[in-house]
Amino acid sequence: MTNDMTNELTDDATDDTTHGATHDATDDHDVRETGRDARTTLAVVMHSAFFVLLGASLARYLARHGPEPRTPWIIVLSVLLAALYVLGPALGARLTARRMIWLGAVVAAWAALVALAPSFAWCAVPLFYTGLRTLPLRAAITLVVLLTALVVAAQLKLAGWADPNVLLAPPAVAAIATTVFVTMERQSARQRALIDDLVRTRRVLAATERREGMLAERERLAREIHDTVAQGLSSQRMLLQAADRLWETDPATARSHIRTAASVAEHNLAEARRFVHDLTPADLAGGTGIGHALAALAERESDAHLTVRLHTEGTPAAPLPALVESALLRIAQGALANVREHAAATTATLTLTCLDDQILLDVADDGRGFDPRTPTPARDVRGHGLPAIRARLRQLGGTLTIESAPGEGTVVSAAIPLTTPTEPR
């Protein structure tokens, strides 16, 4: 049984952890892809603009000048510039010696074209973008200034006089393009840093939630083990000890104790398998209700040393929630486990009272009692029954009251509201 429980718990934990890690990794990937998509869109627009401007400049030259001695050179340089530009993405975005050589070749081919045909100066704006993407900021601004100077010189040659528009428009366009690009890059860098911080924060929060979930699951299992397996093992131990004492003198009674211990073991095995999967307790599995489940518990817990009785008062106006029924049964099991091990009682009474707005469960015994304000050594050793009961009630918005005095028995009263029950987290 222990191996089965361990394997099932391990498998469930592994599945949850894997699912959570996969989900987080997918979300982080999506967040980063959003920023990459924006930069990719800008790159596609600029590259497309370069080829459009290059083709338009070549078409304009051929339409205006026709066949000339320099026309073949212009066509060859145009094709060469286009081929060189296409090689750029293959070299990657990192600044390397090969990429520097490539950028120099592109600028040289473009400058030669501008010297032969000034209309190719319109390709400068996409080249601004390429330089700004490739080089460090200062080197990129220097390249932009040089390209702008070539554009101005080419346009002045084409105009034939010192046209103020030619002198001022290219520098203004270059300044605007550079400012926009640098601003966008800085904003993008800040956004990437913010996204990285958010991703790290989300991972920390996700890890914290998973740890809290694991701790909550451990607490649940601790309560379930205390109320089922531990109680069953305690009963089996006492039955087997009694059988051992009577084995020689009263074999029939000894065998009866052994059969009872086997029945308890079978019931506990069913309980253990159910709470591993967080299902309804075995006594509630048939849908018979909390009254029948408490009656079965009272009959099972009664033996030669302890008599357990059940009294019910009233009936609920509506079927009780499964969480409330399960909690009531576990509370009764835990309280009876404390009675059997600590109270030295001969009689215990379960009283289930159904009111309009709440349901009450009282577990009373005629045992030795104790002072609730002063922990006894026995309670310190055990220490998990009452805390487990309080934890269950706290999850459902209920309260626990203990009345006891030395030599006068104990009454444990649990009250659970039925109007607005709180679901456990």
Contacts in CASP RR format, 6 or more apart in sequence:
PFRMAT RR
TARGET T0000
AUTHOR 0000-0000-0000
METHOD contacts of the structure
MODEL  1
MTNDMTNELTDDATDDTTHGATHDATDDHDVRETGRDARTTLAVVMHSAF
FVLLGASLARYLARHGPEPRTPWIIVLSVLLAALYVLGPALGARLTARRM
IWLGAVVAAWAALVALAPSFAWCAVPLFYTGLRTLPLRAAITLVVLLTAL
VVAAQLKLAGWADPNVLLAPPAVAAIATTVFVTMERQSARQRALIDDLVR
TRRVLAATERREGMLAERERLAREIHDTVAQGLSSQRMLLQAADRLWETD
PATARSHIRTAASVAEHNLAEARRFVHDLTPADLAGGTGIGHALAALAER
ESDAHLTVRLHTEGTPAAPLPALVESALLRIAQGALANVREHAAATTATL
TLTCLDDQILLDVADDGRGFDPRTPTPARDVRGHGLPAIRARLRQLGGTL
TIESAPGEGTVVSAAIPLTTPTEPR
1 269 0 8 1.000
1 272 0 8 1.000
4 273 0 8 1.000
5 272 0 8 1.000
5 273 0 8 1.000
5 276 0 8 1.000
8 276 0 8 1.000
8 277 0 8 1.000
9 221 0 8 1.000
9 276 0 8 1.000
13 214 0 8 1.000
16 210 0 8 1.000
17 210 0 8 1.000
20 206 0 8 1.000
20 210 0 8 1.000
24 202 0 8 1.000
24 203 0 8 1.000
24 206 0 8 1.000
27 202 0 8 1.000
28 199 0 8 1.000
28 202 0 8 1.000
28 203 0 8 1.000
31 195 0 8 1.000
31 198 0 8 1.000
31 199 0 8 1.000
32 195 0 8 1.000
32 199 0 8 1.000
35 188 0 8 1.000
35 191 0 8 1.000
35 192 0 8 1.000
35 195 0 8 1.000
38 188 0 8 1.000
39 188 0 8 1.000
42 184 0 8 1.000
43 133 0 8 1.000
46 126 0 8 1.000
46 129 0 8 1.000
46 130 0 8 1.000
47 85 0 8 1.000
47 126 0 8 1.000
49 125 0 8 1.000
49 126 0 8 1.000
50 85 0 8 1.000
50 123 0 8 1.000
50 126 0 8 1.000
50 127 0 8 1.000
50 130 0 8 1.000
51 82 0 8 1.000
51 85 0 8 1.000
53 122 0 8 1.000
53 123 0 8 1.000
53 125 0 8 1.000
53 126 0 8 1.000
54 78 0 8 1.000
54 81 0 8 1.000
54 82 0 8 1.000
54 120 0 8 1.000
54 123 0 8 1.000
55 78 0 8 1.000
56 122 0 8 1.000
57 78 0 8 1.000
57 113 0 8 1.000
57 117 0 8 1.000
57 119 0 8 1.000
57 120 0 8 1.000
57 122 0 8 1.000
57 123 0 8 1.000
58 74 0 8 1.000
58 75 0 8 1.000
58 78 0 8 1.000
58 120 0 8 1.000
60 119 0 8 1.000
61 71 0 8 1.000
61 74 0 8 1.000
61 117 0 8 1.000
61 119 0 8 1.000
61 120 0 8 1.000
62 71 0 8 1.000
65 71 0 8 1.000
65 117 0 8 1.000
70 116 0 8 1.000
70 117 0 8 1.000
73 116 0 8 1.000
74 113 0 8 1.000
74 116 0 8 1.000
74 117 0 8 1.000
77 109 0 8 1.000
77 112 0 8 1.000
77 113 0 8 1.000
77 116 0 8 1.000
78 113 0 8 1.000
78 120 0 8 1.000
80 109 0 8 1.000
81 106 0 8 1.000
81 109 0 8 1.000
81 110 0 8 1.000
81 113 0 8 1.000
84 102 0 8 1.000
84 105 0 8 1.000
84 106 0 8 1.000
84 109 0 8 1.000
85 106 0 8 1.000
87 102 0 8 1.000
88 99 0 8 1.000
88 102 0 8 1.000
91 98 0 8 1.000
91 99 0 8 1.000
91 102 0 8 1.000
92 99 0 8 1.000
93 133 0 8 1.000
93 134 0 8 1.000
95 134 0 8 1.000
95 135 0 8 1.000
95 136 0 8 1.000
99 134 0 8 1.000
100 134 0 8 1.000
103 130 0 8 1.000
103 131 0 8 1.000
103 134 0 8 1.000
103 135 0 8 1.000
106 127 0 8 1.000
106 130 0 8 1.000
107 127 0 8 1.000
107 143 0 8 1.000
107 147 0 8 1.000
110 120 0 8 1.000
110 123 0 8 1.000
110 124 0 8 1.000
110 127 0 8 1.000
111 150 0 8 1.000
113 120 0 8 1.000
114 120 0 8 1.000
114 121 0 8 1.000
114 150 0 8 1.000
114 151 0 8 1.000
114 154 0 8 1.000
115 154 0 8 1.000
118 154 0 8 1.000
118 155 0 8 1.000
118 157 0 8 1.000
118 158 0 8 1.000
119 158 0 8 1.000
120 154 0 8 1.000
121 150 0 8 1.000
121 151 0 8 1.000
121 154 0 8 1.000
121 155 0 8 1.000
121 170 0 8 1.000
124 147 0 8 1.000
124 148 0 8 1.000
124 150 0 8 1.000
124 151 0 8 1.000
124 170 0 8 1.000
124 174 0 8 1.000
125 173 0 8 1.000
125 177 0 8 1.000
127 147 0 8 1.000
128 144 0 8 1.000
128 147 0 8 1.000
128 174 0 8 1.000
128 177 0 8 1.000
128 178 0 8 1.000
128 181 0 8 1.000
129 177 0 8 1.000
129 181 0 8 1.000
131 140 0 8 1.000
131 143 0 8 1.000
131 144 0 8 1.000
132 140 0 8 1.000
132 144 0 8 1.000
132 178 0 8 1.000
132 181 0 8 1.000
132 182 0 8 1.000
132 185 0 8 1.000
134 140 0 8 1.000
135 143 0 8 1.000
137 182 0 8 1.000
140 178 0 8 1.000
141 178 0 8 1.000
144 174 0 8 1.000
144 177 0 8 1.000
144 178 0 8 1.000
145 174 0 8 1.000
147 174 0 8 1.000
148 170 0 8 1.000
148 171 0 8 1.000
148 174 0 8 1.000
151 170 0 8 1.000
151 174 0 8 1.000
152 166 0 8 1.000
152 167 0 8 1.000
152 170 0 8 1.000
152 171 0 8 1.000
155 163 0 8 1.000
155 166 0 8 1.000
155 170 0 8 1.000
156 162 0 8 1.000
156 163 0 8 1.000
156 166 0 8 1.000
156 167 0 8 1.000
159 166 0 8 1.000
216 425 0 8 1.000
219 391 0 8 1.000
220 275 0 8 1.000
220 278 0 8 1.000
221 275 0 8 1.000
222 384 0 8 1.000
222 388 0 8 1.000
223 330 0 8 1.000
223 388 0 8 1.000
223 391 0 8 1.000
223 392 0 8 1.000
224 271 0 8 1.000
224 275 0 8 1.000
224 330 0 8 1.000
226 334 0 8 1.000
226 337 0 8 1.000
226 384 0 8 1.000
226 385 0 8 1.000
226 388 0 8 1.000
227 330 0 8 1.000
227 333 0 8 1.000
227 334 0 8 1.000
227 337 0 8 1.000
227 388 0 8 1.000
228 268 0 8 1.000
228 271 0 8 1.000
228 272 0 8 1.000
228 275 0 8 1.000
228 281 0 8 1.000
228 333 0 8 1.000
229 268 0 8 1.000
229 271 0 8 1.000
229 272 0 8 1.000
230 337 0 8 1.000
231 333 0 8 1.000
231 334 0 8 1.000
231 336 0 8 1.000
231 337 0 8 1.000
231 340 0 8 1.000
232 264 0 8 1.000
232 265 0 8 1.000
232 267 0 8 1.000
232 268 0 8 1.000
233 268 0 8 1.000
234 337 0 8 1.000
234 340 0 8 1.000
234 341 0 8 1.000
235 261 0 8 1.000
235 264 0 8 1.000
235 301 0 8 1.000
235 340 0 8 1.000
236 261 0 8 1.000
236 264 0 8 1.000
236 265 0 8 1.000
238 305 0 8 1.000
238 340 0 8 1.000
239 257 0 8 1.000
239 258 0 8 1.000
239 260 0 8 1.000
239 261 0 8 1.000
239 264 0 8 1.000
239 303 0 8 1.000
240 257 0 8 1.000
240 258 0 8 1.000
240 261 0 8 1.000
242 254 0 8 1.000
242 257 0 8 1.000
243 253 0 8 1.000
243 254 0 8 1.000
243 255 0 8 1.000
243 257 0 8 1.000
243 258 0 8 1.000
243 261 0 8 1.000
244 254 0 8 1.000
246 253 0 8 1.000
246 254 0 8 1.000
246 257 0 8 1.000
247 254 0 8 1.000
260 303 0 8 1.000
264 300 0 8 1.000
267 282 0 8 1.000
267 300 0 8 1.000
270 282 0 8 1.000
271 281 0 8 1.000
271 282 0 8 1.000
274 280 0 8 1.000
274 281 0 8 1.000
274 282 0 8 1.000
274 285 0 8 1.000
275 281 0 8 1.000
279 285 0 8 1.000
280 322 0 8 1.000
280 326 0 8 1.000
281 293 0 8 1.000
281 326 0 8 1.000
281 329 0 8 1.000
281 330 0 8 1.000
283 292 0 8 1.000
283 293 0 8 1.000
283 296 0 8 1.000
283 297 0 8 1.000
283 329 0 8 1.000
284 290 0 8 1.000
284 293 0 8 1.000
284 322 0 8 1.000
284 325 0 8 1.000
284 326 0 8 1.000
284 329 0 8 1.000
289 320 0 8 1.000
289 325 0 8 1.000
290 320 0 8 1.000
290 324 0 8 1.000
290 325 0 8 1.000
290 328 0 8 1.000
290 329 0 8 1.000
290 352 0 8 1.000
291 310 0 8 1.000
291 312 0 8 1.000
291 352 0 8 1.000
293 325 0 8 1.000
293 329 0 8 1.000
294 310 0 8 1.000
294 312 0 8 1.000
294 328 0 8 1.000
294 329 0 8 1.000
294 332 0 8 1.000
294 350 0 8 1.000
294 352 0 8 1.000
295 310 0 8 1.000
297 308 0 8 1.000
297 329 0 8 1.000
297 332 0 8 1.000
297 333 0 8 1.000
297 336 0 8 1.000
297 350 0 8 1.000
298 308 0 8 1.000
298 309 0 8 1.000
298 310 0 8 1.000
298 350 0 8 1.000
299 308 0 8 1.000
301 308 0 8 1.000
301 336 0 8 1.000
301 340 0 8 1.000
301 348 0 8 1.000
302 308 0 8 1.000
305 346 0 8 1.000
306 339 0 8 1.000
306 340 0 8 1.000
306 345 0 8 1.000
306 346 0 8 1.000
306 347 0 8 1.000
306 348 0 8 1.000
307 346 0 8 1.000
307 347 0 8 1.000
307 348 0 8 1.000
308 336 0 8 1.000
308 347 0 8 1.000
308 348 0 8 1.000
308 349 0 8 1.000
308 350 0 8 1.000
309 347 0 8 1.000
309 348 0 8 1.000
309 349 0 8 1.000
309 350 0 8 1.000
310 349 0 8 1.000
310 350 0 8 1.000
310 351 0 8 1.000
310 352 0 8 1.000
311 349 0 8 1.000
311 350 0 8 1.000
311 351 0 8 1.000
311 352 0 8 1.000
312 351 0 8 1.000
312 352 0 8 1.000
312 353 0 8 1.000
312 354 0 8 1.000
313 351 0 8 1.000
313 352 0 8 1.000
313 353 0 8 1.000
313 354 0 8 1.000
314 353 0 8 1.000
314 354 0 8 1.000
315 354 0 8 1.000
316 354 0 8 1.000
316 359 0 8 1.000
316 418 0 8 1.000
317 356 0 8 1.000
320 359 0 8 1.000
320 418 0 8 1.000
321 421 0 8 1.000
323 396 0 8 1.000
323 421 0 8 1.000
323 423 0 8 1.000
323 424 0 8 1.000
324 359 0 8 1.000
324 396 0 8 1.000
324 416 0 8 1.000
324 418 0 8 1.000
324 421 0 8 1.000
327 392 0 8 1.000
327 393 0 8 1.000
327 395 0 8 1.000
327 396 0 8 1.000
327 416 0 8 1.000
328 352 0 8 1.000
328 359 0 8 1.000
328 361 0 8 1.000
328 414 0 8 1.000
328 416 0 8 1.000
330 388 0 8 1.000
330 392 0 8 1.000
331 361 0 8 1.000
331 363 0 8 1.000
331 389 0 8 1.000
331 392 0 8 1.000
331 393 0 8 1.000
331 414 0 8 1.000
332 350 0 8 1.000
332 361 0 8 1.000
332 363 0 8 1.000
334 385 0 8 1.000
334 388 0 8 1.000
334 389 0 8 1.000
335 363 0 8 1.000
335 389 0 8 1.000
335 412 0 8 1.000
336 348 0 8 1.000
336 363 0 8 1.000
337 385 0 8 1.000
338 382 0 8 1.000
338 385 0 8 1.000
338 386 0 8 1.000
338 412 0 8 1.000
339 345 0 8 1.000
339 348 0 8 1.000
339 363 0 8 1.000
339 365 0 8 1.000
339 367 0 8 1.000
339 410 0 8 1.000
341 378 0 8 1.000
341 382 0 8 1.000
342 370 0 8 1.000
342 378 0 8 1.000
342 379 0 8 1.000
342 382 0 8 1.000
343 365 0 8 1.000
343 367 0 8 1.000
343 368 0 8 1.000
343 369 0 8 1.000
343 409 0 8 1.000
343 410 0 8 1.000
344 367 0 8 1.000
344 368 0 8 1.000
345 365 0 8 1.000
345 366 0 8 1.000
345 367 0 8 1.000
345 368 0 8 1.000
345 409 0 8 1.000
346 366 0 8 1.000
346 367 0 8 1.000
347 365 0 8 1.000
347 366 0 8 1.000
348 363 0 8 1.000
348 364 0 8 1.000
348 365 0 8 1.000
348 366 0 8 1.000
349 362 0 8 1.000
349 363 0 8 1.000
349 364 0 8 1.000
349 365 0 8 1.000
350 361 0 8 1.000
350 362 0 8 1.000
350 363 0 8 1.000
351 360 0 8 1.000
351 361 0 8 1.000
351 362 0 8 1.000
351 363 0 8 1.000
351 364 0 8 1.000
352 359 0 8 1.000
352 360 0 8 1.000
352 361 0 8 1.000
353 359 0 8 1.000
353 360 0 8 1.000
353 361 0 8 1.000
353 362 0 8 1.000
355 418 0 8 1.000
356 418 0 8 1.000
357 417 0 8 1.000
357 418 0 8 1.000
357 419 0 8 1.000
358 415 0 8 1.000
358 416 0 8 1.000
358 417 0 8 1.000
358 418 0 8 1.000
358 419 0 8 1.000
359 415 0 8 1.000
359 416 0 8 1.000
359 418 0 8 1.000
360 413 0 8 1.000
360 414 0 8 1.000
360 415 0 8 1.000
360 416 0 8 1.000
361 413 0 8 1.000
361 414 0 8 1.000
362 411 0 8 1.000
362 412 0 8 1.000
362 413 0 8 1.000
362 414 0 8 1.000
363 411 0 8 1.000
363 412 0 8 1.000
364 409 0 8 1.000
364 410 0 8 1.000
364 411 0 8 1.000
364 412 0 8 1.000
365 409 0 8 1.000
365 410 0 8 1.000
366 409 0 8 1.000
367 407 0 8 1.000
367 409 0 8 1.000
367 410 0 8 1.000
368 406 0 8 1.000
368 407 0 8 1.000
368 409 0 8 1.000
369 404 0 8 1.000
369 405 0 8 1.000
369 406 0 8 1.000
369 407 0 8 1.000
369 408 0 8 1.000
369 409 0 8 1.000
369 410 0 8 1.000
370 376 0 8 1.000
370 379 0 8 1.000
370 404 0 8 1.000
370 405 0 8 1.000
370 406 0 8 1.000
370 410 0 8 1.000
371 404 0 8 1.000
371 405 0 8 1.000
371 406 0 8 1.000
372 402 0 8 1.000
372 403 0 8 1.000
372 404 0 8 1.000
379 386 0 8 1.000
386 400 0 8 1.000
386 402 0 8 1.000
386 412 0 8 1.000
389 400 0 8 1.000
389 412 0 8 1.000
389 414 0 8 1.000
390 400 0 8 1.000
393 399 0 8 1.000
393 400 0 8 1.000
393 414 0 8 1.000
393 415 0 8 1.000
393 416 0 8 1.000
395 422 0 8 1.000
395 423 0 8 1.000
395 424 0 8 1.000
395 425 0 8 1.000
396 416 0 8 1.000
396 417 0 8 1.000
396 421 0 8 1.000
396 422 0 8 1.000
396 424 0 8 1.000
397 416 0 8 1.000
397 417 0 8 1.000
397 421 0 8 1.000
397 422 0 8 1.000
398 414 0 8 1.000
398 415 0 8 1.000
398 416 0 8 1.000
398 417 0 8 1.000
399 414 0 8 1.000
399 415 0 8 1.000
400 412 0 8 1.000
400 413 0 8 1.000
400 414 0 8 1.000
400 415 0 8 1.000
401 412 0 8 1.000
401 413 0 8 1.000
401 414 0 8 1.000
401 415 0 8 1.000
402 410 0 8 1.000
402 411 0 8 1.000
402 412 0 8 1.000
402 413 0 8 1.000
403 410 0 8 1.000
403 411 0 8 1.000
403 413 0 8 1.000
404 410 0 8 1.000
404 411 0 8 1.000
END
